[in-house]
Amino acid sequence: MDFVEGRTLHAKSTVSQKVIGQLRKTLAALHGQNHVYGDLRGPNVVVSVDKNGGEIAKLLDFDWGGEEGVVLYPADINTEIGWHSEVCPGGLIRGEHDKFMLQCLENGN
């Protein structure tokens, strides 16, 4: 992450609709291939600026990602984060969890 240019999203920060749209498309591409991300939080999203001044959103840290129905949340997951209600230590990572976390980012949660 030290080599990626841009800023990470912080809790309670305002996220532009352009960034939300890009993240929505990225998740749709992953989910379309039966993959999930699992850790969609501000620190794992970097927003940089292209040569025309437009924002570009990039996901970092794919450690938890993989095939839906196969990959699991870590046993030591921080349960204090506002995850989807079904998220639990060692539980299956689902696409709906990614979508829930995107909605949280969009709402500034």
N, C-alpha and C positions, 0 to 999 in steps of 0.2 A: 504494500500500500504506500510505502514511502516514495515510490517512483511514479505514482499516478497523479497527474496534475488536476487540480480542482479542489472543491471544498466538499466535505461530507455534510450531510443533513444532520441537524441537531434536534433534540426533542423540543417539541412545541414550536419549531420553526415553520414559517410559511413556505409551502412548496408550490411552485407554479403549476398551472394546468398542463403546460408543455411537458414538464418533467413527469408529472403523473401519467400523461398520455404515453410517454416513452416507456415508462415502467410497466404500464398496462400492456403495451405491445410486446415487451420483453417477456413478461409472464405468460402471455398468450402463446408465444412461440415455444417457451419451455413446456407449458401444459399441453400444447398440441403434439408434442413428442412424448407425452406421458412422463414428464419430468417435473420436479418441484424444486423450489429454492430453499424454503424453510427458515430463513433468517432475515426477512425483509424489515430492516430497521434503519434508521437514519445513518448510523455509523458505517453501514455497509453500502451506502449509496454515495457516489461521488458525482458532483455536477461540475462540469467544466464549460468553458466558453469556446465556441468554434471561431473560425477566422471572420465570420460575418456577425459575431456578437450574439449568436444564438446559444441556448443552453443544450448541453448534451449530458444525459444521465447514464451512468455506468454502475452495474452491480459489482461488488467485490465480495470476496470470501464465500466461495461455493463449497465450503467444507461439509455443510449439511445437505447439500443438494444431491439429487439423484432420481432414480425411478420411483414414481408414485406407487405406494403400496409396498415398497421395499425399504426405503430409507427411514431411519428413526431419529427422533430428537435425542440429544445426548442425555445420559442419566443425570448429569449435573446441571441441566438447563436452569437458568434463573427464572423461577416461577413468579417473581415480583414484576416482571415485564407484562404489559397488558396483552398477552397472547390471546388467540382464539380460545374459547372455553374448552375445546377438546384437546388442546395441547397439554401434554404431560411428559414427565421424564420417561424416556424410552418408548414413547408413543409414535405411531406412524405419522409422517409428515404428509399432509394433504394439500391439494391445490387450493381448496377453499380457505386454508389457513393463510396462504400467500395473498389471496384476494382480500381477506380480512385485514391483514397488516398493511396492504396498500391503501385501503380505506382509512385506516388509522393515520397513515402519513398524510393523506389528502385532507383529513379533518384536523390535522395539527396535534394529534395525540401521540 
